[in-house]
């Protein structure tokens, strides 16, 4: 089963998810992942053991297309249960953060198309029991489906693949002005990384919001404040960085709203997401994004934002 070729219109606040299930201690738990991260769905593959991988959920690796070696993660073991062992088990091959990873699941149901407004943010209890591996909850045909944070799962199993900004930062000419950036991401760890990055860089103050709807509310209030005070929006805010996948309103819809607004459209918007690939980059351009970055590119994010703001003469 190959990835769907259905293309959603950019900026509609919709997504498609692949629903799959994992048999756990006598019951079937339902999960979902964004179709945009799915390369294909295939039968269970013979794997070669990877002794250097310390977590038992990493079964090994197999050869994929063009000799690419892809690690296979047993989702049942990751969730604390016995390994997936049914004959009709499926392997979901994914690509995000420019890395290919495969997930072994008990079975796959179908693809659903829905709005981000139907996705509920996980509560603190769910976040704790899932070890922050759930990014949203949806109800499909009277079933509760948990949307998984694949990046968090991979980072937990293999810390060397976690997103960091270790290493030297690019040098900038001395500058006295500090710019204010709105950063939007539902991941607590990513928000912390970006905040620490910009604090270390020294050119930015950071306002942060957890999803597109919260960010839009903030921008609307800021616009009203500017109108009341007779000031330009750029006196308070000089740029926006947004993730794509977020409950209530995604980053593409947020960007589209910003770029269609007569007051906000002058603000440069960068999409910062694990899903950036050629099709997604085109969608980012369609909604007016000024730049797109994959999340491993943490060290270039500050440089590019500074460059875009200065080029915009804000």
C-alpha positions in Angstrom: 0.0 0.0 0.0 1.7 3.2 -1.1 1.2 6.7 0.3 -2.0 8.4 -0.8 -1.6 10.9 -3.7 -4.5 13.0 -2.4 -3.3 16.6 -2.2 -5.0 18.8 0.3 -5.5 22.4 -0.8 -2.9 24.5 1.1 -4.0 26.4 4.1 -7.4 24.8 4.7 -6.5 23.6 8.2 -7.1 20.0 7.1 -4.9 16.9 7.4 -5.0 13.3 6.5 -4.1 10.6 9.0 -3.3 6.9 8.6 -5.1 5.1 11.4 -3.4 1.9 12.6 -3.7 -0.3 15.7 -1.5 -2.1 18.1 -2.7 -5.2 20.0 -2.0 -4.5 23.7 -2.8 -6.9 26.6 -6.0 -8.2 25.1 -7.3 -5.0 23.6 -6.7 -3.0 20.4 -5.4 0.5 20.8 -5.8 2.9 17.9 -3.3 5.5 16.8 -2.7 7.8 13.9 0.1 9.6 12.0 0.0 12.3 9.4 -0.1 11.0 5.9 2.5 13.6 4.9 5.1 11.6 6.9 4.2 8.2 5.4 6.4 6.9 2.5 4.6 3.6 2.1 2.9 0.8 4.1 4.4 -2.7 3.5 4.4 -6.2 4.8 6.6 -7.2 7.7 10.3 -7.3 6.6 13.1 -9.5 7.7 15.5 -7.4 9.8 19.2 -7.5 10.7 19.9 -7.0 14.4 21.5 -3.8 15.5 23.3 -4.6 18.8 24.4 -1.0 19.3 20.7 0.0 19.7 20.1 -0.3 23.4 16.3 -0.2 23.4 14.4 -3.5 22.8 11.7 -1.8 20.7 14.3 -1.3 18.0 14.1 -4.7 16.3 16.9 -4.0 13.8 17.1 -2.6 10.3 16.2 -3.7 6.8 17.1 -2.6 3.3 14.6 -0.3 1.7 14.6 1.4 -1.7 18.0 2.1 -3.4 19.8 0.2 -0.7 18.7 2.6 2.1 19.0 1.0 5.5 15.9 1.8 7.7 15.6 1.0 11.4 12.4 -0.8 12.5 10.6 0.1 15.7 8.2 -2.3 17.3 5.4 -0.1 18.5 4.0 -2.7 20.9 7.3 -3.0 22.7 7.7 0.8 22.8 4.3 1.0 24.4 5.4 -1.5 27.1 3.7 -4.7 25.7 4.8 -7.9 24.0 6.2 -7.7 20.5 3.9 -7.5 17.5 3.8 -11.1 16.2 0.6 -11.5 14.1 1.1 -12.7 10.5 -0.7 -9.8 8.9 1.3 -7.1 10.8 2.3 -4.0 8.8 5.3 -1.8 8.5 4.8 1.9 8.1 7.8 3.5 6.5 8.1 7.2 7.3 10.3 10.2 6.5 10.6 13.2 8.8 13.5 15.4 9.9 15.1 14.1 6.6 15.4 10.6 8.2 13.7 7.4 7.2 12.2 5.3 10.0 9.8 2.3 10.0 7.2 1.3 12.6 5.9 -2.2 13.1 2.2 -2.2 13.9 -0.5 -4.9 14.3 -2.5 -3.6 11.4 -3.7 -0.6 9.4 -7.3 0.5 9.0 -7.7 3.4 6.6 -6.9 7.0 5.8 -9.1 9.8 7.2 -9.4 13.4 6.2 -10.2 15.8 9.0 -9.8 19.3 10.3 -7.3 20.3 12.9 -10.2 21.8 14.8 -11.3 18.2 15.5 -7.9 17.4 17.1 -7.9 17.9 20.9 -4.6 18.7 22.7 -3.5 15.9 25.1 -4.0 16.7 28.8 -1.2 16.5 31.3 -2.1 13.1 32.5 -2.0 11.6 28.9 1.3 13.4 28.3 2.7 11.8 31.4 1.5 8.2 30.8 2.5 8.4 27.1 5.9 9.9 27.8 5.0 12.9 25.7 4.5 10.7 22.6 0.9 11.8 21.9 0.4 15.2 20.2 -3.4 15.0 19.7 -6.6 13.1 20.3 -9.4 12.6 17.8 -12.7 10.6 17.8 -13.3 8.5 14.7 -16.4 6.3 14.3 -16.8 6.2 18.1 -13.1 5.2 18.6 -10.6 7.3 20.4 -7.5 7.7 18.2 -4.2 9.0 19.6 -2.0 11.0 17.1 1.6 10.1 17.8 4.7 12.4 18.0 7.0 10.2 15.9 9.9 12.6 16.5 9.6 12.2 20.3 9.5 8.4 20.0 12.6 8.3 17.9 14.4 10.7 20.1 13.6 8.6 23.2 14.8 5.4 21.6 17.9 6.9 20.1 19.0 10.2 21.8 21.6 10.9 19.1 18.7 11.6 16.7 17.0 14.2 19.0 16.9 17.7 17.7 19.6 19.9 19.2 21.6 23.0 18.3 24.9 21.9 19.6 27.9 23.3 17.8 29.2 26.7 16.9 26.8 29.5 15.9 27.5 31.7 12.9 29.1 35.0 13.7 27.1 38.2 13.1 28.3 41.7 12.8 27.7 43.8 15.9 24.2 45.0 16.1 22.3 46.9 18.8 18.7 46.2 17.8 16.8 43.2 19.3 13.9 41.8 17.3 10.8 40.2 18.7 9.7 36.8 17.2 6.5 34.9 17.6 7.3 31.2 17.8 4.4 28.7 17.5 4.8 25.0 18.3 2.9 22.5 20.4 6.0 20.7 21.4 7.3 21.8 24.8 10.8 20.5 24.0 11.0 22.4 20.7 9.8 25.6 22.3 12.5 25.3 24.9 15.2 24.6 22.2 14.2 27.6 20.1 13.9 29.8 23.2 17.4 28.8 24.4 18.8 29.1 20.8 17.6 32.7 20.4 18.6 33.6 23.9 22.1 32.4 23.2 22.2 34.1 19.9 21.2 37.4 21.5 19.3 39.0 18.6 15.8 38.1 19.5 13.1 38.2 22.2 10.7 35.4 21.9 6.9 35.2 22.3 5.6 31.7 22.2 2.2 30.1 21.7 1.3 26.4 21.6 -0.9 26.2 18.5 -2.0 28.3 15.5 -5.3 29.4 17.1 -3.5 30.7 20.2 -1.1 32.5 17.9 -3.9 34.0 15.8 -5.6 35.3 18.9 -2.4 36.9 20.0 -1.9 38.5 16.6 -5.5 39.8 16.5 -5.1 41.4 19.9 -1.7 42.9 18.9 -3.4 44.4 15.8 -6.1 45.9 17.9 -3.5 47.4 20.2 -1.6 48.9 17.3 -4.8 50.4 15.9 -5.7 52.0 19.2 -2.2 53.4 19.7 -1.7 54.4 16.0 1.4 52.3 15.7 2.7 49.9 13.0 2.6 46.2 13.8 6.4 46.0 13.2 7.0 48.2 16.3 5.9 45.2 18.4 6.7 42.2 16.3 9.2 41.5 13.5 8.8 37.9 12.5 6.9 34.6 12.9 8.2 31.0 13.2 5.6 28.2 13.1 5.4 24.5 13.2 2.8 22.8 10.8 1.2 20.1 12.9 -0.8 21.6 15.8 -4.2 21.1 17.3 -7.0 23.6 16.5 -5.1 25.5 13.7 -2.1 24.3 11.9 0.9 26.4 10.7 -0.1 26.5 7.0 -3.6 28.0 7.9 -1.9 30.4 10.3 0.5 31.5 7.6 -2.2 31.9 5.0 -4.2 34.1 7.4 -1.2 36.3 8.2 -0.3 36.8 4.5 -3.9 37.6 3.6 -4.2 40.2 6.3 -3.5 43.8 5.2 -1.6 44.7 8.4 0.2 41.4 9.2 1.3 40.4 5.7 4.5 42.4 6.0 5.8 40.1 8.7 8.2 37.4 7.4 6.9 33.9 8.2 9.2 30.9 8.5 7.7 27.3 8.6 9.8 25.2 10.9 8.7 21.5 10.7 9.9 18.0 10.7 7.7 17.4 7.6 9.5 19.7 5.1 10.0 18.0 1.8 9.4 19.0 -1.8 5.6 18.7 -1.8 5.3 20.4 1.6 7.7 23.2 0.6 5.4 23.9 -2.3 2.5 24.1 0.0 4.4 26.5 2.2 5.1 28.7 -0.8 1.4 28.6 -1.8 0.3 30.1 1.6 3.0 32.8 1.3 5.7 31.5 3.7 8.9 33.3 3.3 11.1 30.3 4.2 10.8 26.7 5.2 13.2 24.7 7.5 13.4 21.1 8.5 13.8 20.8 12.3 17.3 19.4 12.2 18.4 22.8 10.8 18.3 24.5 14.2 21.6 26.2 13.8 20.5 28.0 10.6 17.2 29.1 11.9 18.4 32.2 13.8 20.7 33.3 10.9 17.9 33.0 8.3 15.3 34.8 10.5 17.7 37.7 11.1 18.5 37.8 7.4 14.8 37.9 6.4 13.9 40.6 8.9 16.8 42.8 7.8 15.9 42.3 4.1 12.3 43.3 5.0 13.7 46.6 6.6 11.5 46.1 9.6 
